[in-house]
């Protein structure tokens, strides 16, 4: 039923790649939060196809929403997660579509047309990348873990978010194999699901950033929570994802920082 979103995500590839490979018109939501005409074009294309396939669902897109809502049947759309990478020609950017019903994720797809990687998960049916089953890493300790994070656009203000990010890296870095910052939360979560990263955390993400990726992690055998280990909701400031084996250690390091 839900796997039609794989076809819909792939249908955006020509437009996505056209924008990735050619000059773009860049505007700004804030001082460092970029948006291009392709963000809007891809979202409109996706919304047209998704509304036809799922007429009972409310579509909540990053670029065309009129306020973040959490309807009972929702599809959260990020047309280009990692727009800064998209603008600079860095191949970590993706379409993300997450279907939620009754407050739970039921299906999600993250598709990177540049690398031609299509990650898909359906509740209770596992997670795949290009048809290959995904499983999280088996690493047992932070010391053997590669952890990903991201920087919020509010860093420009050098306020609480900025200080939290700096403190989190100071707290975690000495105890991990290393920390990576790829610039796309959706891709980071996919890489946790695939076992590339053992963990991921970030502050101030929006529903469309994580709606698909967190299902990929859990369906691949991982764990997703808020910073203190409790159940994650879209209203939480921090999301923490891991292979499950290091989750306790990761939240222990992060739980006292906010």
N, C-alpha and C positions, 0 to 999 in steps of 0.2 A: 504493500500500500504506500509506504513512505519513500521507497527507493526511487520514485520518480524525481526526487530532488537531486539525485546524481546526474540525471540527464539535463535537468534545468541548470545546474551549476556548470556543467560542461558547455552548455549552449552560450555561456557568457565568454568563453575563451577567445573567440576572434576579436571581440570588442576590447576585452582586457588586454590582449597582446598588442593590439593596435596602439593602445595608449602607452603600454610599457615600452614599446620600441620607437615611438615617435614623440615629437615635441608636444608638450601639454600646456594648457592654461592653468596656472596655479593661483588660487585664492587662499585666504586664511580665515579660519574660524577664530583663531587667537594668534598670538605672536609667533608660535611655532607649530600650530596645528594646521597642517596643509589639507587642502581639498582640490581635486582637479575635476574638469568636466567629465572625466571618465568615471569617477566615483558616482556621480549622479546618473550618467547614462547606463552604467551597469546595474545600478539599483533599480532604475525604472524598467529595464528589460526583465530583471528577475521578478519584480513585483507583478508585472503583467502575466508572466507564466505561472507564478505561484498562486496568484489569485484565481486563475482558471482551474488549477489543479486542486486547490484547497479553498473552496469558496466559503467555508464555515470558519476559517481562521482569520484572525486579525494580523495584518502585516505590520511589523515594527522595524523600520529601516533606519540606519544611521543617518542618512543624508536627507530623508524626506519625512521623518517623523515630526509630529507636532507635540512632542512631549513623551517621555518614557512611560509606558503603561504595561500592566501585566494581566492581559485578558486571559480567560480560562483556556482558550485555544489561540495560541500565538505562534507566529513564525518571526524569528529575529534574524535580520539580514544585515550583514556587513559586506558591502559590495567589493571593497578593497581593504582588507585588514593589512595594515602596513603601508599606508599611503606614502610615507616618507621614503621607504625602500623603493616603492613603485616609481616615485619621482626621480630617484637617484640611480635607478638601474640595478638595484640590489635584489636578487631573486627570491627574497623571503617575503612574499605578499600573497594574499589569497582571498577568494570568495568564501564567506562563511554563512551557512544557513542552519539555524537550529529550530526544530519544531518542539513546542512545549504544550502539554495538555494537563490541566488540573494541577499546575504548579510543578510538573516534572518533565524532564527532557524525554522525548520518545524517539527522536531521530535527529541526526545531524550530519552535515557534510561540510568539509573544508577542502577546497580545491585550489591548488596552486598551478595555474596554467603555464607558468614559466618553466617549472620543473616537471610538469605533467604528473603531479601527485594528487590523487583523489582519495581522501580519507573519509570513511563513512562508518557510522555506528547507528544501530537501532536497539532500543531497550530490550534487553534479554536475549539479543541475538549476536552480540559480539561486535568487534570493530575490525575494519580492514583498511589497507592502503592498496589501491589498484588491484583489489581482489585478494590480496595476501593477508592472512589473519595477523592481527597485532597483539603483542603481549608486552607488558611493561618489563623494565629491567629487574634483574634478580639481586642487584646490589643491596647489601644489608646495612651499610653504614654511611654516614655523611662523608666520611673521609674518602670513600670510593665513589662518590656521587658527583655528577656534573649537574649543576642547578642553573636554571634560567630565571631571568627576571626582566622587568621593563621599567621605564621611567615615565612618570605621568607628565602630561603637557603642563600641569600646574607648576612644574619645576621652575619655570621662568620667574615665579613669584618668590622663590626661595623660602617658602613657608613650611607648614607642617608636613606636607607630602614630601617635599624635597628633603627635609631633615630626616624623615622616616626612612626614605630610600637609602640615604647615605649611612644611616645607623644600621640598617638591616645588612648592608654589604659589609660593613665593619664587623658586625656580629657574626655573620655566616662564613665569610670568605676564608678565615683561617682554618675552618673545620671541614671544608669541602675540597674535592679535587680541583674545582674551579667554578666560576660563575660566568655565564654567557648572557648577552643581551642582543637578541636577533631583531627585535623591532616589530614583532607580530605576535600578539598573545595567542591568536588562533593557531598559528604554526607551532608556538612553544608547547601548547597543550597536545597537539598532534605528536610532537616529538617525545613527550612524556609517554604517550600511549604506545609509541613504537619502541621505546626503550633507549632512545638516543640520549634523553635527559632522564635523570632519576627524579628530579623535582622542579617545580616552578612556583613562583609567587609574584604577585603584583598588587599594587594599590590603585584604587580609583578606576577600575575598569567598568565598562558599560555592558548591559546584557548581550548586545550583539557581538561583543568581543569574545564571549565565553560560552554562549548558549549551545553551540555545537561541540566545542572542544572538551568541555567537562564531561559530556557523555562519552566521547571517545576514550577519555582516560578511564572512566569507571568500567566501561565495557571491555577494556583491555586488561582489567584486573587491578587498576590503580585506585587511588583514593583522592577525593576532593573535599575540602572543608574551608571554613573561615580560619582566621589566624590562630584561634585558641583550640582548634580541633572540632568545634561544633559544626552543625549542618550549615552548609553554604546556601545563601539566598542572594538574589540580585541586589538586595539592599545592603549587603556587607561591604565594608571598605576594602578588605583584603581577601583575595582568593589564594588558596594554597593547594597545589596538586602534586601528587607523587606516585611512586610505584607501590605505595602502601607500606613497604618495609622500612623506609626512613621517615615516615610521616610523623611519628611521635617526636623524633629528634628535631625535625624541621619546625614543627609548630612550637616546640619548647623554646627554640631560639627566637622565634618571631612573636610569641604571645605577649611578651612584656613590652613591646616596642611602641604600642599605640596607647 
